[in-house]
């Protein structure tokens, strides 16, 4: 289904758009989340933040900041708008980040079961936020289901990439 690009999609780097789309939601004050966004975009977080702050002020923006959490407003709508710009570079970056996120061990399980409720107080929290992990997991599912119809670079199938990444993770 071809969609007419909205004003916000014009002139914005595909790297930033896919970083935002793939992440979907992250905590701005979490250093590991910021590092993951930077890796997805292929630029420093300050540069990404500058672009997305301006993007969030556009008419009908795809992203918003609520408190300290950046959120894509409608992942499906954003996917339909930016998917034709998908490239192997975007997939390569996602694969690296997805493996880091999905193998991040929750240190609260190192605590005794009766102490796990105090994990936050004891500093036993995962490096990456649950929000970011969920967003990237959703993106893997989205790519596996719909990515193949958008990327035809040298017989490249996003679903094959996702399949390999999931095998490597588990």
C-alpha positions as CSV (number, residue, x, y, z in Angstrom):
1,X,0.0,0.0,0.0
2,X,1.6,3.2,-1.1
3,X,1.2,6.2,1.2
4,X,1.9,9.8,0.4
5,X,4.8,11.0,2.6
6,X,3.8,13.4,5.3
7,X,5.6,16.7,5.6
8,X,7.7,15.4,8.5
9,X,9.1,12.5,6.5
10,X,10.6,14.8,3.9
11,X,14.2,15.9,4.5
12,X,14.7,13.7,7.6
13,X,17.6,11.3,7.5
14,X,16.5,7.7,6.9
15,X,19.0,6.7,9.6
16,X,17.2,8.7,12.2
17,X,13.7,7.6,11.1
18,X,14.6,3.9,11.2
19,X,16.4,4.3,14.6
20,X,13.2,5.8,16.0
21,X,11.0,3.2,14.3
22,X,13.1,0.2,15.4
23,X,13.4,1.5,19.0
24,X,9.7,2.6,19.2
25,X,10.1,3.6,22.8
26,X,13.1,4.4,25.1
27,X,14.0,6.2,28.2
28,X,15.9,9.4,27.5
29,X,17.8,9.3,30.9
30,X,19.0,5.7,30.4
31,X,22.6,5.8,29.1
32,X,22.4,2.3,27.6
33,X,19.2,3.2,25.8
34,X,20.8,6.4,24.4
35,X,23.8,4.3,23.2
36,X,21.5,1.9,21.4
37,X,19.6,4.7,19.7
38,X,23.0,6.2,18.6
39,X,24.0,2.8,17.2
40,X,20.8,2.4,15.3
41,X,21.1,5.8,13.8
42,X,24.9,5.7,13.1
43,X,25.4,9.0,14.8
44,X,25.8,10.5,18.3
45,X,22.8,10.7,20.5
46,X,22.9,14.5,20.7
47,X,22.5,14.6,16.9
48,X,19.6,12.2,17.0
49,X,18.0,14.1,19.8
50,X,18.2,17.4,17.9
51,X,16.4,15.9,14.9
52,X,13.7,14.1,16.9
53,X,13.0,17.1,19.0
54,X,12.3,19.1,15.9
55,X,10.4,16.2,14.4
56,X,8.1,16.0,17.5
57,X,7.1,19.7,16.9
58,X,5.9,19.0,13.4
59,X,2.2,18.8,12.4
60,X,1.0,15.2,12.9
61,X,4.4,14.1,14.3
62,X,5.4,10.4,14.4
63,X,7.1,10.8,17.8
64,X,6.6,12.5,21.2
65,X,8.4,12.9,24.5
66,X,6.3,12.1,27.6
67,X,8.3,12.8,30.7
68,X,11.6,11.2,30.0
69,X,10.2,8.6,27.5
70,X,10.4,9.0,23.8
71,X,7.5,7.1,22.0
72,X,6.5,6.5,18.4
73,X,2.9,7.5,18.2
74,X,1.8,4.9,15.6
75,X,4.4,2.3,14.6
76,X,2.3,0.9,11.8
77,X,1.7,4.3,10.3
78,X,5.3,5.2,10.6
79,X,6.3,1.9,9.0
80,X,4.1,2.5,6.0
81,X,5.7,5.9,5.5
82,X,9.4,5.0,5.9
83,X,9.5,1.4,4.8
84,X,10.3,2.2,1.2
85,X,13.6,3.7,2.4
86,X,14.7,0.5,4.2
87,X,18.3,-0.5,3.4
88,X,20.8,-3.2,4.3
89,X,22.6,-0.7,6.5
90,X,19.5,-0.2,8.6
91,X,19.1,-4.0,9.0
92,X,22.8,-4.4,9.9
93,X,22.6,-1.8,12.6
94,X,19.3,-3.3,14.0
95,X,20.9,-6.8,14.1
96,X,23.8,-5.6,16.2
97,X,21.6,-3.7,18.6
98,X,18.9,-6.4,18.9
99,X,21.5,-9.0,19.9
100,X,22.9,-6.7,22.6
101,X,19.5,-5.9,24.0
102,X,18.1,-9.4,23.9
103,X,21.1,-10.8,25.6
104,X,21.2,-8.2,28.4
105,X,20.9,-10.3,31.6
106,X,18.6,-9.1,34.3
107,X,20.9,-8.9,37.4
108,X,17.9,-9.1,39.8
109,X,18.0,-12.9,39.2
110,X,21.4,-12.9,41.0
111,X,19.6,-11.8,44.2
112,X,17.9,-14.2,46.6
113,X,14.3,-14.7,45.6
114,X,13.1,-12.9,48.8
115,X,15.3,-9.8,47.9
116,X,14.3,-9.4,44.2
117,X,11.5,-6.9,45.0
118,X,14.3,-4.6,46.1
119,X,16.3,-5.0,42.9
120,X,16.0,-1.3,42.0
121,X,17.2,-0.2,45.4
122,X,20.1,-2.5,45.2
123,X,21.1,-1.4,41.7
124,X,20.4,-4.8,40.2
125,X,18.6,-3.5,37.1
126,X,19.2,-4.4,33.4
127,X,21.3,-2.0,31.4
128,X,18.6,-1.4,28.8
129,X,15.0,-0.4,29.6
130,X,12.2,-2.9,29.1
131,X,10.5,-0.3,26.9
132,X,13.4,-0.4,24.4
133,X,13.6,-4.2,24.5
134,X,9.9,-4.5,23.8
135,X,10.1,-1.9,20.9
136,X,13.0,-3.7,19.2
137,X,11.3,-7.1,19.7
138,X,8.2,-5.7,18.0
139,X,10.3,-4.3,15.2
140,X,11.8,-7.8,14.6
141,X,8.3,-9.2,14.3
142,X,7.3,-6.3,12.0
143,X,10.3,-7.0,9.7
144,X,9.7,-10.7,9.7
145,X,6.1,-10.2,8.6
146,X,6.3,-7.3,6.3
147,X,9.9,-6.4,5.5
148,X,10.4,-8.7,2.5
149,X,7.9,-6.7,0.4
150,X,10.0,-3.5,0.8
151,X,13.6,-4.5,0.3
152,X,14.8,-6.1,-2.9
153,X,18.6,-5.4,-2.6
154,X,20.4,-8.4,-4.1
155,X,17.8,-10.9,-3.0
156,X,18.0,-9.6,0.6
157,X,15.0,-10.7,2.7
158,X,14.6,-9.0,6.1
159,X,12.7,-12.0,7.3
160,X,15.9,-14.2,6.7
161,X,17.9,-11.7,8.7
162,X,15.5,-11.8,11.6
163,X,15.4,-15.6,11.6
164,X,19.2,-15.7,11.8
165,X,19.3,-13.1,14.6
166,X,16.7,-15.0,16.7
167,X,18.7,-18.2,16.3
168,X,21.9,-16.4,17.5
169,X,20.1,-14.9,20.4
170,X,18.5,-18.1,21.6
